[in-house]
Amino acid sequence: MIKLPYNGKLFTIKELSELSGITPAALRDRLRRGYSVEQAIKIATIHESVEQFSEASCWEDWLGMSINDLHKIYWKWSIQHGYSALQKQGFSRQLISKYPMLKTVPTKRGDKCYRIIRLK
């Protein structure tokens, strides 16, 4: 049984999985791709922040809102709840993958800003 260092202690994959909430398979995959234990766990926390934010709010409220404004709300929410926040592009991708009925479209202002609309 392999033990990995994390926060000055040694843990098995199963123990790290229970500690971080990441499945053992996902944790192994990240470690095989060259992430350190700390990085593998941090990535999960960042992605979890989008998941938790989307569950705490209602996606229908996002319709017509700019990605910039929604990302600012998400960023503040993440800080208040102790999560690391994704940058705007990663945040947008995570939302669209979680809610495939949504998509972003450029605003008509030509300022390279995007807003969320619902697919029909």
C-alpha positions in Angstrom: 0.0 0.0 0.0 1.5 3.3 -1.1 1.4 6.3 1.3 1.6 9.8 -0.1 2.7 12.9 1.8 0.1 15.7 2.4 0.3 18.4 5.0 3.3 16.7 6.8 1.6 13.3 7.1 1.4 10.2 5.0 -2.0 9.1 3.6 -3.2 6.2 1.4 -5.2 7.1 -1.8 -8.4 6.0 0.0 -7.6 8.3 3.0 -6.9 11.2 0.7 -10.1 10.5 -1.2 -12.1 10.6 2.0 -10.3 13.7 3.1 -10.7 15.7 -0.1 -14.0 14.3 -1.5 -12.3 13.3 -4.7 -12.9 9.7 -6.0 -9.9 7.5 -5.7 -9.9 7.0 -9.5 -9.9 10.8 -10.1 -7.1 11.3 -7.6 -5.0 8.5 -9.2 -5.6 10.0 -12.6 -4.4 13.5 -11.5 -1.3 12.0 -9.8 -0.5 10.0 -13.0 -0.7 13.2 -15.0 2.0 14.7 -12.9 0.1 16.8 -10.3 1.3 16.9 -6.8 -1.1 15.7 -4.1 -1.7 19.4 -3.1 -2.4 20.4 -6.7 -4.7 17.4 -7.3 -6.8 18.3 -4.2 -6.8 22.1 -5.0 -8.1 21.5 -8.5 -11.0 19.6 -7.0 -11.7 22.4 -4.7 -11.8 25.0 -7.5 -14.2 22.9 -9.6 -16.3 22.2 -6.5 -16.7 26.0 -6.1 -18.5 26.2 -9.4 -20.7 23.2 -8.5 -21.6 24.7 -5.1 -22.2 28.1 -6.5 -24.5 26.8 -9.2 -26.5 24.8 -6.6 -26.8 27.8 -4.3 -28.2 30.1 -7.0 -30.8 29.7 -9.7 -29.6 29.5 -13.3 -32.7 31.2 -14.6 -31.5 34.4 -12.8 -28.4 34.4 -15.0 -30.3 34.7 -18.3 -29.3 37.9 -20.0 -26.6 38.7 -17.5 -23.1 39.3 -18.7 -20.4 36.7 -18.0 -18.3 39.5 -16.4 -21.1 40.4 -13.9 -21.9 36.7 -13.1 -18.2 36.0 -12.6 -17.9 38.9 -10.1 -20.8 37.4 -8.1 -19.2 34.0 -8.2 -15.9 35.3 -7.2 -17.3 37.1 -4.1 -19.4 34.0 -3.3 -16.3 31.8 -3.5 -14.3 34.0 -1.1 -17.2 34.2 1.4 -17.5 30.4 1.4 -13.8 29.6 1.5 -13.4 28.3 -2.0 -10.7 29.1 -4.6 -12.3 30.7 -7.6 -11.8 29.9 -11.3 -10.8 32.6 -13.7 -13.6 33.9 -15.9 -13.0 31.6 -18.9 -12.8 28.4 -16.9 -15.9 29.5 -14.9 -17.8 30.0 -18.1 -16.8 26.6 -19.4 -17.7 24.9 -16.2 -21.2 26.5 -16.2 -21.9 25.6 -19.8 -20.8 22.0 -19.3 -23.0 21.7 -16.2 -26.0 23.4 -17.9 -25.9 22.4 -21.6 -29.2 24.3 -22.2 -27.3 27.6 -21.7 -24.9 29.2 -24.0 -23.0 32.5 -24.2 -23.4 35.0 -27.0 -21.5 38.2 -27.8 -23.3 41.4 -26.8 -24.2 43.8 -29.6 -22.0 46.5 -28.1 -18.9 45.1 -29.7 -16.9 45.3 -26.4 -16.0 41.6 -26.4 -18.4 41.0 -23.6 -20.7 37.9 -23.5 -24.0 37.3 -22.0 -25.8 34.1 -21.1 -28.9 33.1 -23.0 -31.0 30.0 -22.9 -31.1 27.6 -25.9 -34.5 27.0 -27.3 
